[in-house]
Amino acid sequence: MRISTLFVVIQIACVSHAQNYTWGWGPEIYVNQIGSTITCTAFDPVLDMTRTQSFAAVSNWIHEDGVVATVSLVGTVQGIVYDIELGNFSVGQFNSFTGTTITNRAGVIGWVSTSGTLGAAIYDPFQHQWRSGQFSTNSGNQLHNRDGVVSWVSSAGVVGAAVYDPALSSWRSEQFSTNSGNTVRNADGVVAWVSSAGSIGAALYDPSLHAWRSGQFSTNAGNATVLGQGVVAWKSTSGSLGAAAYDFETNAWESEQFSSAVSNSMPTITGGTVEWTNTNGSQRYGYTSAHQWQNNTVTSPQCEYYPINVSGSAEPYIAYLWCLSIGASSYSHNCDDGHTITRRWGWKAYANDGVYYPTLQISNTSSSGTCAGELALISTQVEDGNAGAALKAFFLEGGLQIWNSVPLGPVQVFDTSGRCVARTSANANACELPGPFAPGVYAIRAGATGSVSTLRVCNAR
């Protein structure tokens, strides 16, 4: 009986399962507490059964989006998810410092101890592992955990932030400022700070560069900040007022001073538009689609969409839908398999390999915008080019020649990470794609939906 049961579990673990939860990956976990013991319950759609597991010595717990965070009386932090591919709960332990407090937002667990030890963890469903990092041990650290970004400021004014980059399978942290009296805001992927002397800065993690990008905008005395929808705005004691937003084309912050009127009120941000009043009445500046600040206009919702193929060509087929935006207050990812995710970002599990074209719609109370992406979850476990398949391909000097027994139609070439490196469309049975192609294995797909042929070829040149 035990051997038979083990065989069934192994078979299930080898099957990819699309997960249709509004937050992306991982089923809802229900928590029941009796004394210091909590019992977690989740429904496994593959096993078609309810699974439970209990955890003792829990002092506090927080539950959100299929993730449970706990902390014990001695400060041990735990993360709990249910991994359908494994058919079990997956538990990680990260910290054992007394006096630890925890946060649990958007799939990220953050913690800070009374001594200032600060870290975070996230569950990577492709690795089937909790990935944690410790970022600071400064005294008096205050923790902010929002929208996938963990930020902090110490009592001495040291400001830093961290985010998990699934393309690198690691946390990326950086320190931005050490000015005395710094206070920090964290929202929509942007971290902003202002010192007691008025020095203002902001930072954002740019997935296209795999790096934090920061800027300093004003040093006027008495500066105070507001932050919202990807925009940071400020006003000094004397009335000098300005704002900044990140330009994803130049990979740099764009800031501007709008007014220096003494009568300026503290600005507000609505849909990414900076609004205030002075003796001349209501004022506003918007950040346009041309990536410029403009007087008396509203901000155009702008999205930067990074659907990342985390799994390459391997199962389970996992993607990470990373959204950075300006002017948005709501998000909707159409995953191109009938699944919709309504968080700013999320892990996504696909049931089958293939090329998917997810779209992201962002909106605020007055307008909306759409971004399109592409995910090539291409399995390399296919027939070789000369193993009887009608589709054939050969690397020649300076290019790749492709032939099929029927007209090719759309042709795509992917490397082993699932990145599309070349594409064309041909009405004929043969075509040639110019190089160069680096040595390695490539997956080639040709044909329209319903008649797609795939093969694997190796370039040894």
C-alpha positions as CSV (number, residue, x, y, z in Angstrom):
1,M,0.0,0.0,0.0
2,R,2.8,2.5,0.8
3,I,4.6,1.8,-2.5
4,S,1.4,2.4,-4.4
5,T,0.7,5.7,-2.6
6,L,4.2,6.9,-3.2
7,F,3.9,6.1,-6.9
8,V,0.7,8.2,-7.2
9,V,2.3,11.2,-5.5
10,I,5.3,11.1,-7.9
11,Q,3.0,11.0,-10.9
12,I,1.1,14.0,-9.7
13,A,4.2,16.0,-9.0
14,C,5.3,15.6,-12.6
15,V,2.2,17.2,-14.0
16,S,2.0,21.0,-14.4
17,H,-1.1,22.6,-13.1
18,A,-2.5,26.0,-14.1
19,Q,-3.6,27.9,-11.0
20,N,-6.4,30.3,-11.3
21,Y,-6.3,32.5,-8.2
22,T,-6.7,36.2,-8.4
23,W,-3.4,36.8,-6.7
24,G,-1.5,34.4,-9.1
25,W,0.1,31.3,-7.5
26,G,-0.9,29.2,-4.5
27,P,-4.3,28.2,-3.2
28,E,-6.1,29.9,-0.4
29,I,-5.1,28.7,3.1
30,Y,-7.7,28.9,5.9
31,V,-6.3,29.3,9.4
32,N,-7.9,28.2,12.7
33,Q,-6.2,29.0,16.0
34,I,-6.7,27.2,19.3
35,G,-4.4,28.6,22.0
36,S,-0.9,28.9,20.6
37,T,-1.5,26.3,17.9
38,I,-2.8,27.1,14.4
39,T,-4.1,24.7,11.9
40,C,-3.7,25.5,8.2
41,T,-6.2,24.0,5.7
42,A,-6.0,24.1,1.9
43,F,-7.8,22.3,-0.9
44,D,-5.6,20.5,-3.4
45,P,-7.4,20.4,-6.8
46,V,-5.0,17.7,-8.2
47,L,-5.4,15.3,-5.2
48,D,-9.1,16.4,-5.0
49,M,-8.8,16.5,-1.2
50,T,-8.4,18.9,1.7
51,R,-5.0,19.0,3.3
52,T,-4.3,20.2,6.8
53,Q,-1.2,20.8,9.0
54,S,-0.8,22.2,12.5
55,F,1.9,24.5,13.8
56,A,2.6,25.0,17.6
57,A,4.1,27.8,19.7
58,V,2.7,30.5,17.5
59,S,2.6,34.0,19.1
60,N,1.2,35.9,16.1
61,W,0.2,35.1,12.5
62,I,-0.9,37.0,9.4
63,H,-2.6,35.5,6.4
64,E,-2.8,37.0,2.9
65,D,-3.0,35.7,-0.7
66,G,-2.2,32.1,0.0
67,V,0.7,32.9,2.3
68,V,0.7,32.5,6.1
69,A,3.4,34.2,8.2
70,T,3.9,33.3,11.8
71,V,6.3,34.3,14.6
72,S,6.9,32.5,17.9
73,L,7.4,33.8,21.4
74,V,11.2,33.5,20.9
75,G,11.1,35.3,17.6
76,T,11.2,32.5,15.1
77,V,9.6,33.5,11.8
78,Q,7.9,31.0,9.6
79,G,6.4,31.2,6.1
80,I,3.7,28.7,5.0
81,V,2.3,28.0,1.5
82,Y,0.7,25.1,-0.1
83,D,2.6,23.8,-3.2
84,I,0.2,21.9,-5.5
85,E,3.2,20.5,-7.5
86,L,4.6,18.9,-4.3
87,G,1.2,18.0,-2.9
88,N,2.0,19.4,0.5
89,F,2.6,22.5,2.6
90,S,6.0,24.1,2.2
91,V,7.4,25.7,5.3
92,G,10.4,27.9,5.8
93,Q,12.1,29.3,9.0
94,F,14.0,32.5,8.7
95,N,14.8,34.4,11.9
96,S,15.2,33.7,15.6
97,F,15.6,37.0,17.4
98,T,13.5,38.0,20.3
99,G,11.0,40.8,20.0
100,T,10.5,40.2,16.2
101,T,7.5,41.7,14.5
102,I,6.3,40.5,11.1
103,T,4.5,41.8,8.0
104,N,2.9,39.8,5.2
105,R,1.9,41.7,2.1
106,A,1.6,40.8,-1.6
107,G,3.4,37.4,-1.0
108,V,6.3,38.9,0.8
109,I,7.0,38.3,4.5
110,G,9.1,40.9,6.2
111,W,10.4,41.0,9.8
112,V,12.4,43.2,12.1
113,S,13.7,42.5,15.6
114,T,14.0,44.9,18.5
115,S,17.7,45.0,17.9
116,G,17.2,46.0,14.3
117,T,17.8,42.8,12.4
118,L,15.7,43.1,9.3
119,G,14.9,40.6,6.5
120,A,12.3,39.2,4.1
121,A,11.3,36.0,2.4
122,I,9.2,35.0,-0.6
123,Y,8.3,31.6,-2.0
124,D,9.6,30.8,-5.4
125,P,7.3,28.2,-6.9
126,F,9.7,27.1,-9.6
127,Q,12.5,26.5,-7.1
128,H,9.9,25.0,-4.7
129,Q,11.8,26.9,-2.0
130,W,11.5,29.8,0.3
131,R,14.0,32.5,-0.7
132,S,15.0,34.8,2.2
133,G,17.5,37.5,2.8
134,Q,18.8,39.6,5.7
135,F,19.4,43.2,4.7
136,S,20.2,45.4,7.7
137,T,21.1,45.2,11.4
138,N,21.0,48.9,12.2
139,S,19.6,50.0,15.5
140,G,16.0,51.3,15.4
141,N,15.1,50.0,12.0
142,Q,11.6,50.7,10.9
143,L,10.1,48.2,8.3
144,H,7.8,49.0,5.4
145,N,6.5,46.1,3.2
146,R,4.3,47.0,0.3
147,D,3.7,45.9,-3.3
148,G,6.6,43.4,-3.3
149,V,9.2,46.0,-2.0
150,V,10.7,45.9,1.5
151,S,12.2,49.2,2.7
152,W,13.6,50.4,5.9
153,V,15.1,53.4,7.8
154,S,17.2,53.2,10.9
155,S,17.2,55.7,13.9
156,A,20.4,57.1,12.4
157,G,18.7,57.8,9.1
158,V,20.1,54.9,7.0
159,V,17.6,54.2,4.2
160,G,17.5,51.0,2.1
161,A,15.2,48.7,0.1
162,A,15.1,45.2,-1.2
163,V,13.1,43.3,-3.9
164,Y,13.1,39.7,-5.1
165,D,14.2,39.3,-8.7
166,P,12.9,36.0,-10.0
167,A,15.1,36.2,-13.1
168,L,18.2,36.1,-10.8
169,S,16.5,33.9,-8.1
170,S,17.8,36.3,-5.5
171,W,17.0,39.3,-3.4
172,R,18.4,42.6,-4.6
173,S,19.0,45.2,-1.9
174,E,20.7,48.6,-1.8
175,Q,21.3,51.5,0.6
176,F,20.3,54.9,-0.7
177,S,20.8,57.6,2.0
178,T,22.4,58.1,5.4
179,N,21.1,61.6,6.1
180,S,20.0,62.4,9.6
181,G,16.3,62.4,10.3
182,N,15.3,60.5,7.2
183,T,11.6,59.4,6.9
184,V,10.5,56.9,4.3
185,R,7.4,56.2,2.1
186,N,6.9,53.0,0.1
187,A,4.1,52.5,-2.5
188,D,3.6,51.1,-6.0
189,G,7.2,49.9,-6.3
190,V,8.7,53.3,-5.4
191,V,10.6,54.2,-2.2
192,A,10.9,57.9,-1.3
193,W,12.7,59.6,1.5
194,V,13.3,63.1,3.0
195,S,15.8,64.1,5.6
196,S,15.3,66.6,8.4
197,A,17.4,69.1,6.4
198,G,15.0,68.7,3.4
199,S,17.1,66.4,1.1
200,I,14.6,64.4,-1.1
201,G,15.3,61.2,-3.0
202,A,13.5,58.2,-4.5
203,A,14.4,54.8,-5.9
204,L,12.8,52.1,-8.0
205,Y,14.0,48.6,-9.0
206,D,14.2,48.4,-12.8
207,P,13.8,44.8,-13.9
208,S,15.2,45.5,-17.4
209,L,18.5,46.5,-15.7
210,H,18.2,44.2,-12.7
211,A,19.3,47.2,-10.7
212,W,17.9,49.8,-8.3
213,R,17.7,53.3,-9.9
214,S,17.7,56.3,-7.5
215,G,17.7,60.0,-7.8
216,Q,17.9,63.2,-5.6
217,F,15.5,66.0,-6.5
218,S,15.5,68.8,-3.9
219,T,17.4,70.0,-0.9
220,N,15.1,72.9,0.2
221,A,14.6,73.4,3.9
222,G,11.4,72.0,5.3
223,N,10.6,69.7,2.4
224,A,7.7,67.3,2.9
225,T,6.7,64.5,0.5
226,V,3.7,62.7,-0.8
227,L,3.9,59.5,-2.8
228,G,1.3,57.7,-5.0
229,Q,0.8,55.9,-8.3
230,G,4.5,56.0,-9.1
231,V,4.9,59.7,-8.5
232,V,6.7,61.5,-5.7
233,A,5.9,65.2,-5.0
234,W,7.2,67.7,-2.5
235,K,6.8,71.2,-1.1
236,S,9.3,73.2,1.0
237,T,8.6,75.6,3.8
238,S,9.0,78.5,1.4
239,G,6.5,77.1,-1.1
240,S,8.8,75.5,-3.7
241,L,6.9,72.6,-5.2
242,G,7.9,69.9,-7.6
243,A,7.6,66.2,-8.5
244,A,9.4,63.3,-10.1
245,A,8.6,60.1,-12.0
246,Y,10.8,57.3,-13.5
247,D,11.3,57.3,-17.3
248,F,11.5,53.6,-18.4
249,E,12.9,54.6,-21.8
250,T,16.0,56.5,-20.5
251,N,16.1,54.5,-17.2
252,A,16.4,57.7,-15.2
253,W,14.2,59.8,-13.0
254,E,12.5,62.9,-14.5
255,S,12.0,65.7,-12.0
256,E,10.8,69.3,-12.3
257,Q,10.0,72.3,-10.1
258,F,6.4,73.5,-10.8
259,S,6.0,76.6,-8.6
260,S,7.7,78.6,-5.9
261,A,4.7,80.6,-4.8
262,V,4.6,81.1,-1.0
263,S,0.9,80.5,-1.0
264,N,1.2,76.9,-2.4
265,S,-0.6,74.3,-0.5
266,M,0.7,70.8,0.2
267,P,0.2,68.9,-3.1
268,T,-1.9,65.7,-3.5
269,I,-1.5,63.0,-6.1
270,T,-4.6,61.7,-7.9
271,G,-4.1,59.2,-10.7
272,G,-0.5,60.3,-10.9
273,T,-1.5,63.9,-11.4
274,V,0.0,66.4,-8.9
275,E,-2.6,68.9,-7.7
276,W,-2.4,71.9,-5.3
277,T,-3.9,75.4,-4.8
278,N,-2.5,78.9,-4.3
279,T,-3.7,82.4,-4.6
280,N,-4.3,81.9,-8.3
281,G,-6.6,79.0,-7.7
282,S,-6.4,75.2,-8.5
283,Q,-3.1,74.0,-10.1
284,R,-2.0,70.7,-11.6
285,Y,0.8,69.1,-13.4
286,G,0.7,65.8,-15.2
287,Y,3.3,63.3,-16.5
288,T,2.6,62.8,-20.2
289,S,3.1,59.7,-22.4
290,A,6.1,61.6,-23.9
291,H,7.7,61.3,-20.4
292,Q,7.5,65.0,-19.7
293,W,5.9,67.1,-17.0
294,Q,3.3,69.4,-18.4
295,N,1.2,72.2,-16.8
296,N,-2.6,72.0,-16.5
297,T,-2.8,68.4,-17.8
298,V,-3.5,65.0,-16.2
299,T,-1.0,62.1,-16.0
300,S,-1.5,59.5,-18.7
301,P,-1.5,56.0,-17.2
302,Q,1.7,54.4,-18.3
303,C,2.7,50.8,-17.7
304,E,5.9,48.9,-18.0
305,Y,5.3,45.2,-18.2
306,Y,7.9,42.5,-17.6
307,P,6.4,39.0,-18.0
308,I,9.4,36.9,-17.0
309,N,9.9,33.2,-17.9
310,V,11.2,31.9,-14.7
311,S,11.2,28.2,-15.5
312,G,13.0,28.4,-18.9
313,S,12.0,25.3,-20.8
314,A,11.5,23.1,-17.7
315,E,8.3,22.1,-15.9
316,P,6.5,23.4,-14.0
317,Y,5.9,26.3,-16.4
318,I,6.2,29.3,-14.1
319,A,6.2,33.0,-15.0
320,Y,6.4,36.1,-13.0
321,L,4.3,39.0,-14.1
322,W,6.1,42.2,-13.1
323,C,4.3,45.5,-13.4
324,L,5.7,49.0,-12.9
325,S,3.4,51.8,-13.6
326,I,2.7,55.5,-13.4
327,G,-0.8,56.8,-12.7
328,A,-2.5,53.5,-11.9
329,S,-4.5,52.4,-9.0
330,S,-5.8,49.0,-10.2
331,Y,-4.3,46.2,-12.3
332,S,-5.6,43.3,-14.3
333,H,-3.4,40.7,-16.0
334,N,-5.0,38.7,-18.7
335,C,-2.7,35.6,-18.7
336,D,-3.8,34.4,-22.2
337,D,-5.1,31.1,-20.8
338,G,-8.4,32.3,-19.3
339,H,-6.9,33.3,-16.0
340,T,-6.9,36.9,-14.7
341,I,-4.6,38.2,-11.9
342,T,-5.7,41.4,-10.2
343,R,-2.6,42.2,-8.2
344,R,0.2,44.6,-9.3
345,W,2.5,41.5,-9.8
346,G,2.1,37.8,-9.3
347,W,3.5,34.4,-10.0
348,K,1.7,32.5,-12.7
349,A,1.7,28.7,-13.3
350,Y,0.7,27.5,-16.8
351,A,-0.5,24.0,-17.5
352,N,1.2,23.5,-20.8
353,D,4.3,24.8,-22.6
354,G,3.8,27.2,-25.5
355,V,4.0,30.9,-26.3
356,Y,1.6,33.1,-24.3
357,Y,0.8,36.7,-24.8
358,P,-0.4,38.1,-21.5
359,T,-1.7,41.7,-21.4
360,L,-1.9,44.1,-18.5
361,Q,-4.6,46.7,-18.1
362,I,-4.0,49.5,-15.6
363,S,-6.5,52.1,-14.7
364,N,-7.4,55.0,-12.4
365,T,-10.7,56.8,-11.8
366,S,-10.6,58.6,-15.1
367,S,-8.5,56.7,-17.7
368,S,-6.7,53.4,-18.4
369,G,-3.8,52.0,-20.4
370,T,-2.7,48.6,-21.7
371,C,0.6,46.8,-22.1
372,A,1.3,43.6,-24.0
373,G,3.9,41.0,-23.2
374,E,5.2,37.6,-24.5
375,L,6.1,34.5,-22.6
376,A,7.9,31.6,-24.4
377,L,7.5,28.6,-22.2
378,I,9.0,26.2,-24.7
379,S,9.8,22.7,-23.8
380,T,13.0,21.3,-25.3
381,Q,11.8,17.8,-24.7
382,V,10.8,17.4,-28.4
383,E,12.1,15.3,-31.3
384,D,15.4,16.2,-32.9
385,G,15.3,17.7,-36.4
386,N,16.3,14.5,-38.1
387,A,14.2,12.1,-36.2
388,G,11.3,11.8,-38.7
389,A,9.6,15.1,-38.0
390,A,8.3,17.0,-41.1
391,L,9.9,20.2,-39.7
392,K,13.7,20.4,-40.2
393,A,16.3,23.0,-39.5
394,F,20.0,23.3,-40.1
395,F,22.5,25.9,-39.0
396,L,24.6,27.2,-41.9
397,E,27.4,29.7,-42.1
398,G,25.8,32.9,-41.0
399,G,22.2,31.7,-40.5
400,L,19.5,29.1,-39.8
401,Q,17.7,27.3,-42.6
402,I,14.2,26.0,-41.8
403,W,12.1,23.6,-44.0
404,N,8.7,22.0,-43.6
405,S,6.4,19.8,-45.7
406,V,3.7,22.5,-45.6
407,P,4.0,26.3,-45.8
408,L,5.8,27.5,-42.7
409,G,3.6,30.3,-41.5
410,P,4.8,32.1,-38.3
411,V,8.3,31.0,-37.3
412,Q,9.8,31.5,-33.9
413,V,13.3,30.5,-32.5
414,F,13.8,30.3,-28.8
415,D,17.0,29.7,-26.7
416,T,17.0,27.4,-23.7
417,S,15.9,30.2,-21.4
418,G,12.7,30.5,-23.4
419,R,13.7,33.9,-24.9
420,C,12.6,34.5,-28.5
421,V,15.8,35.3,-30.4
422,A,14.4,35.4,-34.0
423,R,11.1,35.3,-35.8
424,T,9.6,35.6,-39.2
425,S,6.6,34.5,-41.2
426,A,6.8,32.7,-44.5
427,N,4.2,31.5,-47.0
428,A,6.7,29.1,-48.6
429,N,7.9,25.8,-47.3
430,A,11.4,27.1,-46.5
431,C,13.1,30.2,-45.2
432,E,16.4,31.3,-43.9
433,L,17.0,33.4,-40.8
434,P,20.2,35.5,-40.7
435,G,22.6,35.0,-37.8
436,P,24.6,35.1,-35.9
437,F,23.3,32.4,-33.5
438,A,25.4,31.6,-30.4
439,P,26.4,28.0,-29.9
440,G,23.7,26.0,-28.0
441,V,20.3,24.3,-28.2
442,Y,17.4,26.1,-29.8
443,A,13.7,25.3,-30.0
444,I,11.9,26.1,-33.3
445,R,8.2,26.5,-33.7
446,A,6.5,26.9,-37.0
447,G,2.8,27.1,-38.0
448,A,-0.4,28.8,-36.8
449,T,-2.4,27.7,-33.8
450,G,-3.7,24.2,-34.2
451,S,-1.0,23.1,-36.6
452,V,2.2,24.0,-34.8
453,S,5.4,21.9,-35.3
454,T,8.3,22.1,-32.9
455,L,11.8,20.7,-33.0
456,R,15.1,21.1,-31.2
457,V,18.3,21.7,-33.0
458,C,21.9,22.3,-31.8
459,N,24.2,24.9,-33.1
460,A,27.8,23.6,-32.6
461,R,29.4,26.2,-34.8
